[in-house]
């Protein structure tokens, strides 16, 4: 397939690639293009902004968690779109460690044979950035750095110096310094747009990029990308709908990889969203609950006692329930926020969760399955991601399904609390990591539907 595309990469985290990516997406859409966004790595929050500004669901691409499926996910999502834009993660070459490129934006750009636009923060620098750009070009001769965008320029004179410093790569623009904060963050990243939606902010971002970046040249570069082909095993099944899965989705729980839904649908699931904040539990054959911010909405979650009772009852009835991170917190007995206030939660697990000022885990994780469960079987190896500011402060459970090979987990190198057909973990899973996971989950739900 011939897919116009480019990667937006940062020299490091915090150089402004999220803001610049958002502005580029808006600018391309204003030109009448159907834009397919992607995010390198396991981030959930950048993709929410991609969704809202393009009208298309952003997809995650992670070369450490599921390298073999990258091309299929990319090609499937890009089909019938005019252009694809991939936002990088961290610094361009940052990956699983200091030696291995896996998980890096650079590795992804090579797998996708994609031209790269490098974002450089010019605050406090001028000619030195030419050396940095050259270093990025020469560090790996297999990458294709096709252009540079400077952020935080001080003046036209400053931008001119920056342009003059470049050797062998063109400048596509320079974004001036902005005093006002435009995209807001908190402990897990950008604030989700549904919580703080402000069309005026997006207009400011679009104007900054349109006025200062050569969008026409970006489009030209995207069209020079090589053709791509995928001939491997498909992630996606071709089965008729057999069962219904309820998915917790609202401001408290919204950390999901969109392809997980598509994979479940392809294996026979009908997805029905419900809100733990205000809703009721639908009549379903299984429940899938993602991460999010239960600590911010703990009062509202506690107030919806009927839903908590329904979920607890369904767990006792052995409906398959899969819960990640924030939903692990929700399924425990009690949540204590940073002010020391306690909120009653569902109580499937006899455990308390305590919010912490300091981050408890961030990074890739790998587990060995030690107990058969609704997602996997004993001795399976699963890769995922952890990111949380909470810990289990009181645990009267000893039924774990995972042994941590990499990462922190819940306690003593273990994760995956199990109660009947419920499993809850700090681990975030992309189902492309192991296609057997969604198939086993679907099978568990199918068995329950026949009770």
N, C-alpha and C positions, 0 to 999 in steps of 0.2 A: 504494500500500500504506500502511496505517496502522500505523506501527511506533513503539511507545513507546521513547523514546531521550533521552539527554542526553550532553553533553560535559563532561568534567572538565578544566578548564584551570588553568594556574598563572600567577600574576603574573610569574614568572620561573622559571628552572631552580632546582632545589634547595629548593622550598617544601614538598615532601612529597606531590606529587600521585600518585606511584607507590604510596606506602604507603596513601594514602587511597583510591585507585582499587582496590587489592587488597582493602582492608577492605570497600568497598562491594560489590564482586563477590561476596565471601564471604557478606555479609549478605543480598544478593538471592537467592543460591542457597539459603541456609538457609530462606528463605521459600517454597521450592519452585518458584522461577522458573527457567526455562531462559534463561541469560544469554549473549548473543553479545557478546564483547569485540572492540574495535578499538583500534589505536594510530595516532595521527597521526604522519606522518613515516616515516623509514626504519629505525627502531629494531628490533633483533632480540630484545633481552633482556627488555624489558618484556612482550613478547608471550608469552614462555615462562612467566612467572609467571601471566599471564592464563589460559593453557592449563591449567595445573595446578590452579588454584583453581575454574575453571568447568566443566572437562571438555569445553569447546568450543574449537576452534582460533581463536585471535585473528588478525585480518586487518589488514594495514597499509593506510593510506589517505594518499596523498601528492598534494597538489594541484599541485606543481611537476613531478613526474615523470609523473603520469598523470591529470590533472584530468578528462579526458573519460570515464574508466572508473570514477570514484569511485562514482557512483550504482549502477551495475550490480553492482560488488563488494559494496557495502553491502547492497543489496536481496537479492542471492542468498544472502549469509551470514545475514542476519536472518530469512529466511523460516522459518516454523515455530518461531521463538524467541519468548519472552514479552517480552523487553526487550533493548535494545542499549545498551552503554556504550562511549563513545569516550574513551580517555585522550589528552590533548593532548601537545604536544611543546614544550620550552623555555618561554618566556613566550608568553602568548596571542597577541600580535600579531607575534611574531618569525617572519620568513619568509626569503625568498631574499636580501633586502638591506634597507636602511633605508627604502625607498620602496614596494617591491612587496609585496603581501600573499600572493603565491603561496608555498606551502609552510607557511603559518602555520595554527595551530589556528583562528584567527578565520575565515580563508577557508574552511576545511573546515566549520566550524559553519554558515556561510551556505549553502554548497552543499547541506548535509544538512538545512537549515532546522531546526536543532536548538537547544533551550535549552542554556544554558551554566551550569555551576556553577564559580565562580571560587574557587580556593584561594589564601588570603593568609597569609603567614607573619607572625604577630603578635609575634614576639620583638623586644623593644625598641621597640614601637609601641603606640599605643592609638587615639585619635581620628583620627590621621593616616591610618589605613587607610580611614576613611570617604571621605576625599578621593581615595585611590587607587582605591577601588571606583567612585566617581563618574566618575573620569577614564576608567576602562576602559569604562564604560557609554556615555560621550559621545564617545569617540574615533572610533567608527564606529557611527552610529545604526542600521545594518542588522543588527548582532549582537543577540542576545537573551540578556543575562546575567540568568538567572532566580533565582540564589541565590548565596550566599557561604558557604564553610566556612573558618573560621579554624584555623590550625595553630599549635602551640607556645604555647598560652595558659598564663598563669602561675597563674591562680586564677579562681574564679567572678566575683569583682569585676572582674577584667581582662576577662573575656568580656562582662560586662554593659556596660562602657564601649565595647567594640568594637561590640556590637549597637546601642547608642545612636548611634554615629557614622554608621551607614548611612543613606543617603537614597535611597528608591525601589527598594531591593532587599532581600530578606529574608535573614536569617541562618539557615542550616540546621544550624549546630552549631559546636562548637569542640573541637579535639583538644588535650588537655593535653601539656605537654612530657614527653618520655620520655628518661631518661638513657641507657638501654641501646640500642646499635645493633641494629636489627631486620632491615633489608634491607642486605646487604653488597655493596660495589662493588669493582671493580678497574679496570684501565686502559681497558677498552672499555665499562664500564657495570656494571649489576647482575650479580652472580655468578649463572650459570644455576641454577635450582632443582634440576635433576637432580644437580648436583655437591654441593649443600649443602642437601638437602631436610630440613626440620625442621618437622613438623606443629605443634609447640608455638609456633613463631614465627608461623605463620599464625593460630593461635588467639588469640594476643596482639593481632595486627593486627585481627582480626575483632571482638574485644571492645572495643578502642579506638574503633572506628567505631560499632558498635552502641550503645555506651553514650553516645556524644557527638554523633551525627549523626541527624537526623530522616529515617530511611529511608522511612517512609510518605509523607512530603511529597515526597521525591525521586521516588518512584513516581508520585505525582499529577502532578508536573511533566512527567515523561516521557510521560504519556498525553496531554498537551496539544500535543505536537509535531504539525506539519502532515503531511498525506499526501504521499507521494513517488511519482514515476513516472519510469521510464527508457524512452526510445524510441530510443536510439542503436544503433550497431553493437555486436554482442556480441563479447566477448573469447573466448568459449568455443565450441569446435567441437562437432560431433556425429558423431564418427567411431568405428567399432569399433576395438578394440585390435589393433594391427598389430606393434608392436615393444616391447621391454623396455629400460628405462633403469635402470641401477644408480645409486643415490644414496648418497654417503658420509654417514653419519649416526651420530654418537656424541658423547662429551663433547669430542672434539677438533674436530669439524666439525658445527656445528648452527645456523649462521646461514642461515636460509632464509625466504623469503616463502612462506607456505603456499599462497597462490593460484597460485604458479608450478607446484606439483605438480598442482593442479586443472586449470590450463590445459593442461599437458602431457597429462594423462589425457584431456581432452576432444578432443584431436587424435590420439588413438590410442596413447598410451603406457601401459604397465603399469609402475608404479614398484616397484622392489625395493631396499630399504635394505640397506646393508652397513657394517661397522665397519672403518676403517683401523687402529684400535687392536688389535683382536683377531680380526677376521674374515677371510674369503676373498672373492675377487672372484666374484660370481655370473656365470652365463652370460647376458650381456646384449648389446644392440646399440648401446649408447651409455652414457656415464658423465657424471654431473653431480655436481660437488663444490663445496660452499659454503664460506663462511668459518668462522672459529672461533678456537680456541686451540692451534694446533700447537706453539707455543713452550712451553706448559705441559706438554704430553704428548709432547715430542720423543723422550724415551728410549723410551717404549712404541711410538711410531710407527717408530722406527729398528729396534726389535726384531722387528717384523713384516716381515721381509725378503721372505718369499714373496709377500705382497700387493704390496709395492713392485715386485718383479720382474714380477708379473703385469700391473700397470698399465703399467709401462714396455714390456713386450712387446705389450700391446694397442695402445699408442700407435704403436709401430713397424708394427703390422698395420693402422694407419689407422682404428681405431675412433674415432668422434667423442667427444671429451672436452672438457667445458666446466668450467673451474675458476675460482673467485673468491677473491681475497684470501688467506685462510689456506691455501686449497688451491693457490694460486699458489706460496706458500712451500713447500708439501709437494712440489710437482712439480719444484722446483729441485734442485740438486745437494747443497747443504749448508745447514743452518740453524745459526746461531751465537746462543746466548742471551746474556742480560745479564752472565752470569758469564764469558763468553768460551769456554764449552764448545761444541764443534762436534758436530753430529749429521748423519749421512748421511740424505738424503731420496731421493726417487724418481729424480731425475736426468734427467728428460725434457729439461729446459733446463740448459744449461751456465752456471749462475749460482749465486751464494751469497746467502743472505739473512741480514741482521744485525738483531737486535732492538735497539731504541733506547729510552733513558729518555724522550726527548721525542717527542711525537706528530709524525708525519710528514705526516699528511693527515686532515682532517675536513671534510666538507661535500658539497654537491651537485657532480656532475661531468657534463660533456657532452663527447662525443667525435665526431669525424668518422671514419668507417671508411675506411681507406686501402688495404685489401686484402680481397678476397673471402675469406670464412671460413665455418665451419659454422653461424654465427649470423646473419650479415649480409652485405651486399654493399657494394662500394666506393661511397663518397659518402653512405651512410646516416648519419643523425645520431641518436645514442643518448644518452639521459639516464640517470644512475645516481647512485651515492653512494660516497664513499670514507671509510674510517676505519681507520687502522692505525698501529702503533708499530714498524714495520720498514722496512728499505730494502734495495735490491739493492746489495750492497757489491762484487760482482764479477760482471760480465756479459760473456760472450763470445758473445752472440746479437745479431743485428741484424734479426730478422724480427718486426716489429711490425704489428699490424692497426689500431691506433687512434692518432689524433692528438688531443691534448687541446685542446678549445676552452675548457673550464673545468675546473679541478682540477689535480692534481699528476701522477698517473700513475706509471709505473715509472722512467723516465729521460728527461731532455731533452724533456719534453712529449709523450712517447709512452707507449703502454700496449698491452696485448693481445699478449703473446708467442705466436707461432705455431710449431708444429712438426707437420708433416703435417696430421692432422685434429684436433690438440689446440690449444685456445686458452685461455690463462690470463691473468687481469687482476686488478688491484687494485679494479676497478670492481664494485660490487654492482648487479645488475640485477633490477628487477621487470618481469616479462614484459608487464605491462599497458602499460609505456612504449612498446612496439612489438610488437604482436601478430604481426608477421612473424618475430620472433626465435624463438619456440617452434615455429612452423610450419617454419622453415628447419632448426632443430635436429632436429625429427622427421623431416624429409625426408632429412637426412644419415644419421640412424640407420637409416632404411628402406633406403637404398642399401647401407649396410654389411651389413644383415641378408641381402641378396640375393647377397653375394659368394660 
